[in-house]
Amino acid sequence: MKILGIGNAIVDVLCKVDDEFLVKNSLTKSTMKLIDETEFKNLLSGLSIEDTISGGSVANSIVGLSQLGNNVGFIGKVNNDELGQKYEDGLQKEKVNFLYSKKDEPTPTGTCLILITPDSERTMCTFLGTAGKVSDEDVNAELIKKAEITFLEGYLWDEGEPKKAFNKAILNSNRVAMSLSDLFCVERHKAQFLELVKNKLDIIFANEQEILSLTESKSFDEAVIFVKNLNKDVVITRGEKGAMAVNKGEIVECAAAKNLNITDLTGAGDLFAAGYLHGVINHKSVKESLEKGTELSTKIIQKIGARI
């Protein structure tokens, strides 16, 4: 297997809202907020659902990699309920090896309410459900050892069982890639993320906000200097400013596509990571990998949802 992803198995529920809806519900645009099941139901009441898709950040990347013809797998925890079955069916339809056996759990399958505002930004409210309870027992060490790269998401990092699962995966991996996932996620776990980046990860994906927060830099240039000294492969997406890889001290840049009909930014970073990792496992240059990431993210932001 080329790449094995481990992440939150979340069913995405996409809805269009206006900015007033975010203000009224005290939501910060373009971020992800963890909510409970009651909050989820309250927010959803009265909204019109555009689409329902089996999602989760790393799962979106893994589907993108599968669509490019790569042999990939995914581990994520779902309940043996209707949404859990829907989730598994969605991945299998995309030819992804779903490497988790559903069981009856006390908590339902996780769901994420994705609120799309008129400027195409997405604000996420996530009820993790059983997805947030992934444990080291759910991670098969032998499967990890057979994959060229293990791809993890920052969203999954939490104290207790998920942290043990994360560490078991890293311990048994040939190479480890990770997405920092979200600004609030970085701020919650900054010291631990920095330790992971410095000592345990090979490929790191971040956007500009996340890398500035992680490195506590006052400017982007300052963050780049910090990253150069890490001697890793750090890939930074910058929206309309394009993308950059700082690969073992060498900086490679790729411009963003122009004059796009942007519909929804959901999954832009996930599909960028898919394109970049496709380049890595198929022995493309850093520049070609950045270009493939840009190509996929350009496609996804011109449609609703995180699947091409």
C-alpha positions in Angstrom: 0.0 0.0 0.0 1.3 3.4 -0.9 -0.4 5.6 1.8 -2.4 4.7 4.8 -4.4 7.6 6.3 -5.6 7.7 9.9 -8.1 10.3 10.9 -11.6 11.3 12.1 -14.2 9.4 10.1 -16.8 12.1 9.8 -20.0 12.4 7.7 -20.0 15.9 6.2 -23.4 17.7 6.1 -23.1 20.8 3.8 -25.4 23.8 4.1 -25.3 27.3 2.7 -25.8 30.2 5.2 -25.4 33.9 5.4 -22.8 35.8 7.5 -25.6 36.7 10.0 -26.1 33.0 10.8 -22.5 32.8 12.0 -22.7 36.0 14.1 -26.0 34.9 15.6 -24.5 31.5 16.6 -21.2 33.0 17.8 -19.2 31.1 15.2 -15.8 32.3 13.9 -15.6 32.1 10.1 -13.2 29.6 8.5 -12.5 27.7 11.7 -13.6 24.4 13.1 -15.5 24.2 16.4 -16.2 21.0 18.4 -19.8 20.7 19.5 -22.0 18.2 21.1 -24.9 16.3 19.5 -27.6 18.7 20.9 -25.8 21.7 19.5 -25.4 19.9 16.1 -29.2 19.3 15.9 -30.0 22.8 17.0 -27.7 24.4 14.3 -29.1 22.1 11.6 -32.7 22.7 12.4 -34.1 25.1 9.8 -31.2 24.8 7.5 -31.4 23.3 4.0 -28.9 20.4 3.4 -27.0 20.7 0.1 -25.2 17.4 0.3 -24.1 14.6 2.7 -20.7 13.0 2.0 -18.4 10.7 4.0 -15.6 13.0 4.9 -12.9 13.9 7.4 -9.8 15.8 6.5 -7.4 12.9 5.9 -10.1 10.7 4.4 -10.7 13.5 1.8 -7.0 13.4 0.9 -7.0 9.6 0.7 -10.0 9.6 -1.7 -8.1 12.1 -3.8 -5.1 9.9 -3.9 -7.3 6.9 -4.9 -8.9 8.9 -7.7 -5.3 9.5 -9.0 -4.8 5.7 -9.2 -2.9 5.1 -6.0 -3.4 2.0 -3.7 -4.4 3.6 -0.4 -6.2 2.8 2.8 -7.9 4.6 5.7 -8.5 3.8 9.4 -11.2 5.8 11.1 -13.7 4.9 13.8 -17.4 4.7 13.0 -20.3 3.1 14.8 -22.3 0.2 13.4 -25.2 2.5 12.6 -26.8 4.0 9.5 -24.2 6.8 9.1 -21.4 4.4 9.8 -22.5 2.1 7.0 -23.0 5.2 4.7 -19.4 6.2 5.6 -17.9 2.8 4.7 -19.9 2.6 1.5 -18.7 6.0 0.4 -15.1 5.0 0.8 -15.4 1.7 -0.9 -17.2 3.4 -3.8 -14.0 5.4 -4.2 -11.8 2.3 -4.1 -10.3 3.1 -0.7 -9.4 0.2 1.5 -11.5 0.9 4.7 -9.3 -0.8 7.3 -11.6 -0.6 10.3 -14.3 -3.2 11.4 -17.4 -1.5 12.6 -18.7 -2.5 16.1 -21.8 -1.4 18.1 -20.5 1.7 20.1 -22.2 3.7 22.8 -21.6 6.9 20.7 -23.0 7.5 17.2 -20.8 8.0 14.0 -19.3 11.5 13.9 -20.8 14.3 11.8 -19.6 17.7 10.6 -21.9 20.6 9.8 -20.1 22.6 7.0 -21.5 26.1 6.7 -20.8 27.8 3.4 -21.1 31.6 3.4 -21.6 33.7 0.2 -17.8 34.4 0.0 -17.3 30.6 -0.3 -15.5 30.3 3.0 -16.5 27.3 5.1 -17.0 27.2 8.9 -17.2 23.8 10.5 -19.1 22.6 13.5 -18.0 19.0 14.3 -19.7 16.5 16.6 -16.9 13.9 16.7 -19.1 11.1 18.1 -17.2 7.8 18.1 -14.6 9.2 15.6 -12.9 11.0 18.5 -12.5 7.8 20.5 -10.0 6.1 18.1 -7.6 4.1 20.2 -4.3 2.3 19.7 -6.3 -1.0 19.5 -7.9 0.4 16.3 -4.4 0.9 14.7 -3.0 -2.3 13.1 0.8 -2.0 13.4 1.4 -4.6 10.6 -0.7 -2.6 8.1 1.2 0.6 9.1 4.6 -1.1 8.4 3.4 -2.1 4.9 2.6 1.5 3.9 5.2 3.8 2.3 3.7 6.8 4.1 1.3 7.1 7.1 -0.8 10.3 6.8 -2.2 11.7 10.1 -4.4 14.7 10.8 -3.9 17.2 13.6 -7.6 17.1 14.4 -7.1 13.6 15.7 -4.5 14.6 18.3 -6.0 14.6 21.7 -5.1 13.4 25.2 -5.9 9.8 26.1 -6.7 7.1 23.6 -6.3 9.2 20.3 -2.8 10.3 21.4 -1.9 6.6 22.0 -3.2 5.7 18.6 -1.2 8.5 17.0 2.0 7.5 18.8 1.6 3.8 17.8 1.1 4.8 14.2 4.3 7.0 14.2 6.3 4.3 15.9 5.5 1.7 13.2 5.6 4.0 10.2 8.2 4.1 7.4 7.5 7.8 6.8 5.0 10.1 8.5 3.1 13.0 7.0 0.7 15.2 9.0 -1.6 18.1 8.4 -1.8 20.7 11.2 -5.5 20.9 10.3 -6.8 24.1 11.9 -5.6 27.3 13.6 -7.5 26.6 16.8 -6.1 23.0 16.7 -2.5 24.4 16.6 -3.2 26.8 19.4 -4.6 24.1 21.6 -1.7 21.7 21.1 1.2 24.1 20.2 4.0 22.6 22.3 3.1 19.0 21.4 2.7 19.8 17.7 6.1 21.6 17.7 7.7 18.5 19.3 6.1 16.3 16.6 7.2 18.6 13.8 10.8 18.7 15.1 11.3 15.1 16.0 8.7 12.7 14.6 7.3 13.9 11.3 8.8 13.8 7.8 6.2 15.8 5.8 4.1 18.6 7.3 1.1 20.4 5.7 0.0 23.8 7.0 -1.6 27.0 5.8 -0.1 30.4 6.5 -2.1 31.1 9.7 -1.2 27.7 11.2 2.6 28.0 10.5 2.7 31.5 11.9 0.9 30.3 15.1 3.1 27.2 15.4 6.4 29.0 15.1 5.1 32.1 17.0 6.4 34.3 14.1 5.5 37.9 13.6 5.9 37.7 9.8 5.8 35.0 7.1 9.4 35.5 6.3 10.3 34.8 10.0 8.3 31.6 9.9 10.1 30.5 6.7 13.5 31.0 8.4 12.3 28.9 11.3 11.0 26.1 9.0 14.3 26.1 6.9 16.2 25.2 10.1 14.0 22.1 10.7 15.5 20.2 7.8 12.0 18.6 7.0 9.6 18.8 4.1 7.2 21.6 5.2 4.4 22.5 2.7 2.6 25.8 3.2 -0.6 26.8 1.3 -1.2 30.6 1.1 -4.5 30.9 -0.8 -4.2 33.3 -3.7 -0.5 33.7 -3.0 0.1 30.1 -4.0 2.0 27.4 -2.2 5.5 26.8 -1.0 7.5 23.8 0.0 10.5 24.2 2.3 12.2 20.9 1.5 15.3 20.3 3.7 16.2 24.0 3.6 15.4 24.5 -0.1 12.5 26.8 -1.0 10.2 25.9 -4.0 7.2 27.9 -4.8 4.1 27.4 -7.0 1.7 30.2 -8.1 -2.1 29.9 -7.5 -4.4 29.6 -10.5 -6.1 32.8 -11.5 -9.7 33.9 -12.5 -11.4 31.0 -10.8 -15.1 30.6 -10.2 -14.7 29.8 -6.5 -17.8 28.0 -5.1 -16.7 26.4 -1.8 -13.3 26.2 -0.1 -14.2 23.0 1.7 -11.4 20.4 1.1 -9.0 22.8 -0.6 -6.1 21.9 1.8 -7.1 18.2 1.9 -7.0 17.9 -1.9 -3.8 19.9 -2.1 -2.2 17.4 0.3 -3.5 14.5 -1.9 -1.8 16.1 -5.0 1.4 16.7 -3.2 1.6 13.2 -1.7 0.8 11.7 -5.1 3.9 13.5 -6.4 6.0 12.2 -3.5 5.1 8.5 -3.8 5.4 8.6 -7.6 8.9 10.1 -7.4 8.0 13.5 -8.9 10.1 16.6 -8.1 9.0 19.0 -5.3 7.9 21.5 -8.0 5.8 18.9 -9.8 4.3 17.8 -6.5 3.3 21.4 -5.6 1.8 21.8 -9.1 -0.3 18.6 -8.7 -1.5 19.8 -5.3 -2.5 23.2 -6.8 -4.3 21.4 -9.7 -6.4 19.4 -7.3 -7.2 22.2 -4.9 -8.1 24.4 -7.9 -10.6 21.8 -9.0 -12.2 21.3 -5.6 -12.9 25.0 -4.8 -14.9 25.3 -8.0 -17.5 22.8 -6.8 -19.5 22.1 -3.6 -18.0 19.6 -1.2 -14.6 18.0 -0.7 -14.7 15.3 -3.3 -13.7 15.7 -7.0 
